[in-house]
Amino acid sequence: MSTDTVRAGAADEAAERRREQRGWYFYDWACSVYSTSVLTVFLGPYLTAVAKHAADADGFVHPLGVPVRAGSFFAYAVSASVIVSIVVMPMAGAAADRTGRKKPLLAAAAYLGAAATTGMFFLDGDRYLLGGLLLIVANASLAVSMVLYNSYLPQIAPPEERDAVSSRGWAFGYAAGSVVLVANLVLFTAHDSFGVSESTAVRICLASAGVWWGAFTLVPLKRLRDRRTASAGQASAHGWRQLAATVRDMRRQPLTLSFLLAYLIYNDGIQTVISQASVYGSEELGLSQSTLITAVLLVQVLAVGGALGMGRLARTYGAKRTILGSLVAWTLTLAAGYFLPAGAPVWFFVLASGIGLVLGGSQALSRSLFSHLVPSGKEAEYFSAYEMSDRGMSWLGPLLFGLTYQLTGSYRDAIISLVVFFVIGFVLLARVPVRRAVRDAGNPVPERI
């Protein structure tokens, strides 16, 4: 074979890889709007208001006969969604690895989540139970889709490209969140001009996130390729048996498991801050919905630069050190949030700026670092465990937040309680020898990690 033929083949392979990478970015573009507009901005305060409308004279609602303070219902619903996720995600990951057919599973999860999100348009009056159910379905669907989406990363990017590719995916997601939040802000602040009530405007914003999610999912479904594995064609019906096998296999990779434990803890804190910040701003600080939208929009804009900037820092200092620095920043941000004065949007914007600068990078680099620690051929199974704590699927953080508020009646106490996740996560991550973990997983060790 001639040198020119080899070069042409390599060029074609690189072009096809870049095409897949661009398609891969678009799933972040599609689904991140749900995380931003629904989970971070609108649904928390709105569902809390709906629950309070349905509450008794003491401020409690009674789902399934259990007394729950209305202000804690949203946090409990987010926490409950992980129960469904824990059951479904490992089985979806195992099925994808066994069959090599990730795209049909990705499509099913994405469109179920998009449909549930679009159905939030019908969340009005005292339908807090409907809101909780749709939240659980949408969150669990997002979790499954992200297992499959993330598992493509080791297949479409060689080790030296993964930090950059992962960071660009997060940047795409935050850019999409910014675009949609601008439209949301216009509709919400000028709802009278559009001839709709404030409640209807919120429900339109919720439903539009589902439409966006479904529409842009078409791009990755067109560009990503399924890769048949050696075990393709084997039965994947025994999900629980495969889950047990995955857990046993992960025990043979103790350093990968150590990193995953650290990630599960600190990302639990990150996701709880994301999902509960708007409730804290509206209920404790007395900020308007327009202020909250503007603050989250600021987070989205800065997170694009933050994700790309921290990706560059990782090339110089390594992903592990960069993530550790971001965890220090998260701890300081929460401490500052505890002391924020009520009714002072300027200081809330300052806090939002700090969150934006570290949010995208800490998540993007965690994803790319984990991809180096996954044995070849087991990407979807391992990412199913990874995803249990990603994108607001965490259960312990929202549970702690909800219980703290239920016991103290103070959202300030609830927000400061989350510091423990960042402190413990920092200590555990600092103890992981990542270069040895990469070698033990059978993967090439990048120059900087």
LOKETI-750082 format. One record per residue (C-alpha): residue in three letters; x, y, z. Coordinates in pm, whole numbers, plus 32768, in hexadecimal, padded with zeros to 4 digits. Layout:
N
R   r   c1   c2   c3
R ALA    X    Y    Z
...
END
This chain:
449
R   r   c1   c2   c3
R MET 8000 8000 8000
R SER 8091 8153 7F9B
R THR 80DD 826D 808D
R ASP 7FE0 834C 7FDC
R THR 7ED0 8246 800B
R VAL 7F1F 8229 817E
R ARG 7F18 83A3 81A5
R ALA 7DCF 83BD 80EB
R GLY 7D38 82B0 81C8
R ALA 7DAF 8360 8303
R ALA 7D22 84AB 8284
R ASP 7BD1 840B 8239
R GLU 7BCC 836A 8392
R ALA 7C1C 84B8 8439
R ALA 7B0D 8567 8370
R GLU 7A0B 8460 83D2
R ARG 7A76 847E 853F
R ARG 7A4B 85F8 8539
R ARG 78F4 85CD 8498
R GLU 788B 84E2 85B1
R GLN 7917 85CD 86B5
R ARG 784C 86F0 862B
R GLY 7714 8618 8630
R TRP 7768 85AB 8794
R TYR 777E 8716 8808
R PHE 7619 874C 8797
R TYR 7584 8664 889B
R ASP 760D 874D 89A6
R TRP 7570 8866 88DA
R ALA 7425 87A9 88D8
R CYS 73FE 872D 8A3E
R SER 74B1 883B 8B06
R VAL 738A 8922 8AD5
R TYR 72C1 8837 8BB3
R SER 73C9 884B 8CC4
R THR 73D8 89C7 8CA7
R SER 7277 8A42 8C67
R VAL 71B6 892F 8D17
R LEU 728B 88A3 8E2F
R THR 7352 89DA 8E89
R VAL 7268 8B00 8E47
R PHE 70F5 8AC2 8E27
R LEU 7083 8977 8EB4
R GLY 7109 899C 9017
R PRO 7059 8AE2 9070
R TYR 6F26 8A90 8F9E
R LEU 6EF2 8931 9027
R THR 6F2E 89B6 9186
R ALA 6E1E 8ABA 914B
R VAL 6D30 89AF 90C5
R ALA 6D77 88D3 91F4
R LYS 6D39 89F8 92E0
R HIS 6BEE 8A3A 922E
R ALA 6B8B 88D0 9276
R ALA 6C10 88D4 93DC
R ASP 6B3D 88C2 9518
R ALA 6B2A 89D3 961E
R ASP 6C75 8961 96B6
R GLY 6D2F 8978 9569
R PHE 6D3F 8802 9526
R VAL 6CDC 8732 93F9
R HIS 6C96 85BE 941A
R PRO 6D15 84F3 92EF
R LEU 6CB6 8387 9329
R GLY 6C3F 83EF 9482
R VAL 6D99 8460 94F5
R PRO 6DA9 85C0 958C
R VAL 6EAC 868E 94CF
R ARG 6EF5 8800 94FD
R ALA 6E94 88A4 93B3
R GLY 6FE3 8956 939F
R SER 7099 8806 93A3
R PHE 6FC7 8756 929B
R PHE 709D 87B9 9170
R ALA 71E0 8748 9219
R TYR 7141 85FC 9277
R ALA 70C3 85CA 9111
R VAL 7222 8600 9088
R SER 72A7 850A 918A
R ALA 719B 8409 9135
R SER 71F7 8414 8FC4
R VAL 7341 8367 900F
R ILE 728A 8232 908B
R VAL 71FE 8201 8F2E
R SER 734E 825D 8E96
R ILE 740F 8160 8F66
R VAL 732B 804A 8EE8
R VAL 732C 80B0 8D7A
R MET 7484 8144 8D30
R PRO 7561 8011 8D6B
R MET 7479 7F33 8CA2
R ALA 7477 802E 8B80
R GLY 75F3 8042 8B8B
R ALA 7618 7EC8 8B91
R ALA 7527 7EA0 8A6D
R ALA 75E7 7FA4 89A4
R ASP 7737 7EFC 89E1
R ARG 76AF 7DA0 8992
R THR 75FF 7DFF 884F
R GLY 76CF 7F25 87D8
R ARG 7587 7FD7 8785
R LYS 7595 8115 884F
R LYS 74D7 81F8 8762
R PRO 737E 8153 877F
R LEU 739A 8159 88FA
R LEU 7412 82C2 88F2
R ALA 72EC 8322 8816
R ALA 71EE 8274 88F8
R ALA 7273 8317 8A35
R ALA 7293 846F 8998
R TYR 7134 8477 8909
R LEU 7093 83EE 8A46
R GLY 713D 8505 8B0A
R ALA 70E0 8609 8A07
R ALA 6F74 8598 8A0F
R ALA 6F67 85A9 8B8E
R THR 6FFE 8706 8B85
R THR 6F0A 877D 8A7C
R GLY 6DF0 86F2 8B55
R MET 6E4F 87E9 8C67
R PHE 6D7A 88E4 8BAC
R PHE 6C51 8841 8C5B
R LEU 6CE3 887E 8DB5
R ASP 6BF4 897F 8E49
R GLY 6B08 89AD 8F6E
R ASP 6B5F 88BB 9084
R ARG 6BF1 87A6 8FA8
R TYR 6D2F 8780 9071
R LEU 6D22 8604 9056
R LEU 6D19 861B 8EDA
R GLY 6E44 8703 8EEB
R GLY 6F03 8611 8FC7
R LEU 6EB3 84EC 8EE0
R LEU 6F1E 85A6 8DA5
R LEU 705D 8617 8E54
R ILE 70B5 84B1 8EB3
R VAL 7074 842F 8D51
R ALA 7138 8548 8CAD
R ASN 725F 852D 8D9D
R ALA 7275 83B3 8D7C
R SER 7260 83CB 8C01
R LEU 7372 84D1 8BFC
R ALA 744A 83F1 8CD5
R VAL 7426 82C8 8BEB
R SER 7469 839C 8AB7
R MET 75A0 8431 8B56
R VAL 7629 82D6 8BA5
R LEU 761A 8284 8A33
R TYR 768E 83DD 89C2
R ASN 77BD 83E5 8AA9
R SER 7821 8283 8A4A
R TYR 7862 82FC 88E6
R LEU 797F 83DE 895F
R PRO 7A92 82D2 896C
R GLN 7A25 825A 8813
R ILE 7A22 83A8 875D
R ALA 7B51 844F 87FF
R PRO 7CB1 83C3 8835
R PRO 7D46 83FD 8990
R GLU 7DFC 853E 8935
R GLU 7CB9 85DF 88B4
R ARG 7BC4 8580 89C7
R ASP 7BEC 86AA 8AB2
R ALA 7BB4 8798 898E
R VAL 7A93 86D3 88F5
R SER 79E3 86AA 8A44
R SER 7A10 881C 8A92
R ARG 7983 8880 8940
R GLY 7852 87A5 897F
R TRP 780E 8856 8AC8
R ALA 7849 89A7 8A1E
R PHE 7745 894D 8915
R GLY 764F 88F8 8A2A
R TYR 7681 8A3D 8AE3
R ALA 766B 8B03 89A0
R ALA 7519 8A61 8956
R GLY 74A6 8AAC 8AB8
R SER 7501 8C19 8A84
R VAL 7444 8C35 893C
R VAL 7306 8B9E 89CA
R LEU 731B 8C61 8B10
R VAL 7323 8DA7 8A4D
R ALA 71DF 8D40 89A2
R ASN 7150 8CD2 8AF3
R LEU 71AB 8E20 8B91
R VAL 7100 8EE0 8A7A
R LEU 6FC2 8E10 8A94
R PHE 6FB7 8E15 8C10
R THR 6FF9 8F8A 8C43
R ALA 6F11 8FF3 8B27
R HIS 6E04 8EEB 8B53
R ASP 6CEF 8FF2 8B5A
R SER 6D60 906E 8A05
R PHE 6D3F 8F0B 8980
R GLY 6BE3 8EEC 8A16
R VAL 6C35 8DD7 8B0E
R SER 6C3D 8DC7 8C89
R GLU 6D7E 8D9E 8D4F
R SER 6D22 8C35 8DA0
R THR 6CE0 8BE7 8C32
R ALA 6E2B 8C88 8BD1
R VAL 6EE3 8BA3 8CC4
R ARG 6E2E 8A71 8C3D
R ILE 6E88 8AD5 8AD7
R CYS 6FF4 8AF7 8B3E
R LEU 6FEB 899D 8BDC
R ALA 6F48 88FB 8AAD
R SER 702B 89AB 89B3
R ALA 7158 8901 8A54
R GLY 70BD 87B0 89FC
R VAL 7080 881B 8893
R TRP 71E8 8897 8875
R TRP 726E 8754 890C
R GLY 71B0 867C 8815
R ALA 71FD 874F 86E2
R PHE 7376 8767 8708
R THR 739E 85FA 876E
R LEU 7374 85AF 85FB
R VAL 74D5 8630 85B7
R PRO 759B 8539 868E
R LEU 74B2 841F 8625
R LYS 7513 8465 84BD
R ARG 768B 848B 84EF
R LEU 76F0 8396 85FF
R ARG 7745 8232 8596
R ASP 76F1 80F1 864C
R ARG 781E 800D 8675
R ARG 77DC 7E9A 868B
R THR 7890 7DF9 87B0
R ALA 791C 7C9C 87DA
R SER 77F0 7C46 88B3
R ALA 76F0 7CD4 87C2
R GLY 75C5 7BF8 8791
R GLN 75CB 7B61 88EC
R ALA 7490 7B7D 89BA
R SER 747D 7CB1 8A96
R ALA 733B 7C61 8B49
R HIS 73E4 7C05 8C91
R GLY 741E 7D6C 8CFC
R TRP 7447 7D26 8E6E
R ARG 7540 7C0E 8E2A
R GLN 7607 7CF8 8D4C
R LEU 75F7 7E09 8E54
R ALA 768B 7D1C 8F56
R ALA 779B 7CBB 8E5E
R THR 77E9 7E2C 8E1F
R VAL 780E 7E6F 8F92
R ARG 78F4 7D40 8FBA
R ASP 79C1 7DB4 8E91
R MET 79E5 7F12 8F21
R ARG 7A69 7E7A 9064
R ARG 7B89 7DF0 8F95
R GLN 7BD9 7F59 8F38
R PRO 7BFB 7FEE 9098
R LEU 7C9D 8133 9028
R THR 7B89 8171 8F28
R LEU 7A90 812B 903C
R SER 7B47 821E 9123
R PHE 7B2D 8334 9021
R LEU 79BF 82E3 8FE7
R LEU 7976 82FA 915C
R ALA 7A1D 8450 9170
R TYR 795A 84C4 903E
R LEU 780E 8442 90C0
R ILE 783F 850E 91FF
R TYR 78B7 865C 9179
R ASN 77D4 8655 9049
R ASP 76AE 860B 9130
R GLY 76FA 875E 91CB
R ILE 771C 8809 9077
R GLN 75D3 877F 8FF6
R THR 7518 87D7 9134
R VAL 7593 893F 9121
R ILE 751F 894D 8FB6
R SER 73C5 88C0 8FFD
R GLN 7381 897C 9143
R ALA 7420 8AD1 90FF
R SER 72E5 8B68 906E
R VAL 7218 8AF0 9198
R TYR 731A 8B8B 9282
R GLY 7312 8CD1 91BF
R SER 7199 8CEE 91B2
R GLU 7139 8C68 9309
R GLU 725C 8CD7 93E8
R LEU 72E1 8E0C 9336
R GLY 7193 8E88 92B1
R LEU 7211 8EBB 914E
R SER 7127 8ED8 9027
R GLN 710B 8DD5 8F15
R SER 71A1 8ECC 8E1E
R THR 72D2 8EF6 8EFE
R LEU 72FC 8D7D 8F16
R ILE 72E5 8D54 8D9C
R THR 73E8 8E66 8D69
R ALA 74D0 8DC5 8E6A
R VAL 74B8 8C6F 8DC7
R LEU 74EE 8D10 8C72
R LEU 762C 8DAA 8CFF
R VAL 7696 8C51 8D78
R GLN 765D 8BC0 8C1D
R VAL 7727 8CCB 8B6A
R LEU 784B 8CB6 8C5B
R ALA 783C 8B39 8C61
R VAL 788D 8B2D 8AED
R GLY 79D1 8BE9 8B26
R GLY 7A0C 8B33 8C6D
R ALA 79F2 89DB 8BCB
R LEU 7AE0 8A3A 8AB2
R GLY 7BCC 8AF3 8B9D
R MET 7BE4 89D5 8C95
R GLY 7C21 88EB 8B6F
R ARG 7D55 89BD 8B1D
R LEU 7DC3 89BA 8C89
R ALA 7DAA 883F 8C85
R ARG 7E9E 8830 8B61
R THR 7F9C 88E9 8C3A
R TYR 7F57 886A 8D98
R GLY 7E97 8725 8D59
R ALA 7D26 86DB 8D82
R LYS 7D44 8660 8EEA
R ARG 7DEA 879C 8F6F
R THR 7CF8 8879 8EB1
R ILE 7BCB 87C1 8F40
R LEU 7C5A 87DB 90A1
R GLY 7C7C 8953 9073
R SER 7B13 8969 9002
R LEU 7A9E 88B2 913D
R VAL 7B4A 89B8 9215
R ALA 7A93 8AC3 914D
R TRP 7945 8A0E 9180
R THR 797C 8A02 92F9
R LEU 79C7 8B77 930B
R THR 7897 8BC3 9231
R LEU 77A8 8B07 9317
R ALA 783A 8BB1 9449
R ALA 7800 8D03 93A3
R GLY 769E 8C9B 9343
R TYR 7646 8C5A 94AD
R PHE 768B 8DC7 9503
R LEU 75DB 8E65 93D8
R PRO 74EA 8F79 9447
R ALA 737D 8F55 93E7
R GLY 72F8 9036 92D5
R ALA 7452 9084 9247
R PRO 745F 9009 90DD
R VAL 75B8 909F 909B
R TRP 765F 8FB6 9195
R PHE 7597 8E92 910C
R PHE 7623 8EE6 8FB3
R VAL 7784 8EE9 9041
R LEU 7748 8D90 90D4
R ALA 76B8 8D17 8F88
R SER 77F4 8D92 8ED9
R GLY 78CC 8CBF 8FBF
R ILE 77F6 8B8C 8F7E
R GLY 7800 8BC1 8E07
R LEU 797A 8BD2 8DF7
R VAL 79AB 8A7C 8E9C
R LEU 786B 89C1 8E44
R GLY 78AC 894E 8CE0
R GLY 7A1C 8903 8D0F
R SER 79F7 882F 8E46
R GLN 78F0 8757 8D9C
R ALA 7999 8741 8C47
R LEU 7AEC 86E2 8CD6
R SER 7A51 85E1 8DBF
R ARG 79AD 853A 8C94
R SER 7AEA 8534 8BC4
R LEU 7BC1 84BF 8CE8
R PHE 7AD3 83A0 8D31
R SER 7ADA 8336 8BC3
R HIS 7C4E 82E4 8BED
R LEU 7BFD 81FB 8D0F
R VAL 7AFD 8121 8C58
R PRO 7B71 7FD0 8BC8
R SER 7B39 7FB9 8A51
R GLY 79EB 7F20 89EF
R LYS 7942 7F72 8B3A
R GLU 78FE 80E3 8AFC
R ALA 7783 80E6 8B1C
R GLU 7780 8008 8C51
R TYR 7880 80DD 8D07
R PHE 77E1 8223 8C9A
R SER 7695 81A7 8D23
R ALA 7732 81AB 8E7D
R TYR 77D2 82FC 8E32
R GLU 7688 838D 8DC3
R MET 75D6 8333 8F08
R SER 765A 8477 8F98
R ASP 7654 8552 8E62
R ARG 7560 8658 8DE2
R GLY 7490 867C 8F1D
R MET 745B 8506 8F49
R SER 7500 8506 90A2
R TRP 7422 84A0 91C1
R LEU 74EB 84E2 92FD
R GLY 7524 8655 92C0
R PRO 73B8 86B1 927C
R LEU 734F 85CE 939B
R LEU 743E 867E 948A
R PHE 73CA 87D1 9409
R GLY 725B 8774 9433
R LEU 7288 86D8 958A
R THR 7354 87FF 9607
R TYR 7243 88EE 959B
R GLN 7133 880D 9628
R LEU 71E0 8800 977B
R THR 7258 896A 9794
R GLY 7170 8A2C 96AF
R SER 72A6 8AE4 962C
R TYR 7323 8AD3 94C6
R ARG 746B 8B6F 953C
R ASP 74AD 8A3F 9618
R ALA 7448 8961 94F3
R ILE 753D 8A04 93FF
R ILE 7666 8A05 94EC
R SER 762F 8895 953D
R LEU 76A6 8845 93DB
R VAL 780D 88B0 9428
R VAL 784D 8754 94B2
R PHE 7835 86BE 9353
R PHE 794C 8799 92CA
R VAL 7A33 8766 93F3
R ILE 7A11 85EB 93F3
R GLY 7A24 85DD 9276
R PHE 7B68 86A9 9279
R VAL 7C0C 85C4 9378
R LEU 7BA9 8486 92BF
R LEU 7C13 8507 9168
R ALA 7D63 8582 91EB
R ARG 7DB0 841D 925D
R VAL 7D75 837D 9103
R PRO 7EB9 8337 903D
R VAL 7E1A 8377 8EE9
R ARG 7F47 8318 8E13
R ARG 7F54 81C1 8EB3
R ALA 7DD9 81A6 8E94
R VAL 7DF0 81E2 8D1C
R ARG 7EFC 80D6 8CF8
R ASP 7E37 7FDF 8DCB
R ALA 7D09 8011 8CE6
R GLY 7DE2 7FAB 8BBF
R ASN 7DE1 8101 8B18
R PRO 7F01 81DE 8A9B
R VAL 7F66 82EB 8B95
R PRO 7F53 8450 8B0B
R GLU 807C 8537 8B42
R ARG 7FA6 8617 8C1F
R ILE 7E92 858A 8CFB
END
